Amino acid sequence: MSDPVSHEEPQEQYDRWSRPAALSRRGYVLAVLVPLLVAALAFGAVTLFASDEPDLRGTTVLLPASSWKPGQDAGTEVLQGVLRMDDAHCAYVETGQGNVYAVWPAGWRATREGDALTVYDTNTKPVAVGGDAISTGGESVPVETFDGEPCLPDDGEVFAIQGSVTVAGQ
């Protein structure tokens, strides 16, 4: 007996390199973009809800700052006067000898609501408000020591606060 003659067309050899794509071009784009968008939304939500920025009220006031932190050596001079804010929204201390612009410890901040000034320590605890009679320690230094810091005079000296600020009557 002879083999029956097949009328089927011969099948091509299997070629593993020329298979059709698993996804279309649109599918590949979506496979990349969807996880990226989900990650961006998640990052945005975490940033919004887990921000360690304090909830300070008002407009930020430019407060010149030094690198001094509690525990470091401190000057022995005393600055006493009334905390004020000038027309340029810069904090200063009004003393019997004139206005003294101060450089505050690292991490301190200030805000204003209208003409009401509030100064906060590194823990965002209000330290003093405009009009308070304050007292603090530190040292007078040439203003050039703090080149680039905002709200300082062009020449002369400034007071580098190197200690806690106390409010009279508290």
C-alpha positions in Angstrom: 0.0 0.0 0.0 1.1 3.4 -0.8 0.8 6.4 1.3 -2.2 8.4 0.6 -1.4 11.6 -1.1 -2.2 14.5 1.1 -4.0 17.4 -0.4 -3.2 19.7 2.5 -0.8 22.5 2.1 2.5 22.0 3.8 2.7 23.9 7.2 5.5 26.4 7.8 8.1 25.7 10.4 7.5 27.2 13.8 9.6 30.4 14.2 9.7 31.6 17.7 11.1 35.1 16.7 8.3 36.1 14.5 5.3 35.6 16.7 2.6 38.3 16.8 2.8 40.9 19.5 1.0 40.2 22.8 -0.3 43.7 23.0 -0.9 46.4 20.5 1.1 49.6 20.5 -1.7 51.2 22.5 -1.7 48.4 25.0 2.0 48.8 25.6 1.6 52.6 26.1 -1.2 52.0 28.6 0.8 49.4 30.4 3.5 52.0 31.0 1.4 55.1 31.6 -1.3 53.7 33.9 1.2 52.6 36.7 3.0 55.9 36.3 -0.2 57.9 36.7 -1.3 55.9 39.7 2.2 56.4 41.4 2.1 60.1 40.7 -1.4 60.4 42.2 -0.4 58.4 45.3 2.8 60.5 45.7 0.7 63.7 45.5 -1.8 62.4 48.1 1.0 61.5 50.5 2.6 64.8 50.0 -0.6 66.7 50.6 -1.7 64.8 53.7 1.6 63.9 55.3 3.4 67.2 54.9 5.4 68.2 58.0 5.0 71.9 57.1 3.3 73.6 60.1 -0.1 75.1 59.7 1.0 78.8 60.2 -1.6 81.4 59.6 -1.0 84.5 57.6 1.7 85.6 55.1 5.3 84.6 55.6 7.6 87.3 56.7 11.2 87.2 55.6 13.2 86.5 58.8 17.0 86.7 58.7 18.4 83.5 60.2 21.8 82.3 61.4 23.1 78.8 61.7 23.0 79.0 65.6 21.1 76.3 67.3 20.3 75.8 71.1 23.2 74.1 72.8 25.9 75.9 70.8 28.1 78.7 72.4 26.1 81.9 72.8 27.0 85.5 73.2 26.4 87.2 76.6 24.9 90.5 75.4 21.2 91.2 76.2 18.7 92.7 73.8 15.6 94.2 75.3 12.9 96.1 73.5 9.5 95.9 71.7 9.1 93.6 68.8 7.9 95.6 65.7 7.5 95.2 61.9 8.5 98.0 59.5 6.8 99.1 56.3 8.8 96.4 54.3 7.4 93.7 56.6 10.7 93.1 58.3 10.9 92.3 62.1 13.0 94.5 64.3 13.3 95.3 68.0 12.6 98.9 69.1 15.0 99.8 72.0 15.7 103.0 73.9 18.8 103.5 71.6 17.0 102.9 68.3 15.8 100.1 66.1 17.8 96.9 66.2 17.5 94.4 63.4 18.0 90.8 64.6 19.2 87.6 63.0 17.1 84.8 64.5 18.2 81.2 65.3 18.1 78.6 62.6 14.6 77.3 61.8 12.7 80.2 63.3 9.9 81.7 61.2 7.6 84.6 61.2 4.1 85.4 59.7 1.9 88.4 59.6 -1.8 88.9 59.3 -2.3 92.5 58.2 0.0 94.4 60.6 0.1 91.6 63.2 3.5 90.0 63.4 4.1 86.6 65.0 7.5 84.9 65.5 7.7 81.1 65.9 10.5 78.9 67.1 11.7 75.7 65.4 8.8 73.8 66.9 6.4 76.4 65.3 5.4 77.5 68.8 4.6 81.2 68.9 7.4 83.0 70.7 6.3 86.6 70.5 3.9 88.9 68.6 4.4 92.4 67.4 4.1 94.9 70.3 5.5 92.4 72.9 8.3 93.6 75.1 11.0 90.9 74.6 14.3 90.1 76.1 17.0 87.7 74.6 20.7 87.0 74.7 23.2 86.9 71.9 25.8 89.2 70.4 26.1 92.2 68.1 28.0 91.4 64.9 28.7 93.2 61.7 25.9 93.0 59.2 28.3 91.6 56.6 28.5 88.4 58.6 25.0 87.6 57.2 25.3 88.7 53.6 22.4 87.5 51.5 19.9 87.3 54.4 16.7 89.4 54.0 15.6 92.4 56.0 19.0 93.6 57.2 20.5 97.1 57.0 23.1 97.8 54.4 25.8 98.6 57.0 26.4 98.6 60.8 25.7 95.9 63.2 22.9 93.4 63.8 22.0 91.4 66.9 22.5 87.6 66.5 19.9 86.0 68.8 21.5 83.1 70.5 19.1 82.0 73.2 15.5 81.9 74.1 13.2 84.9 73.7 11.2 85.8 76.7 8.2 88.1 76.7 7.8 90.5 79.6 5.0 89.4 81.9 5.1 85.7 80.8 
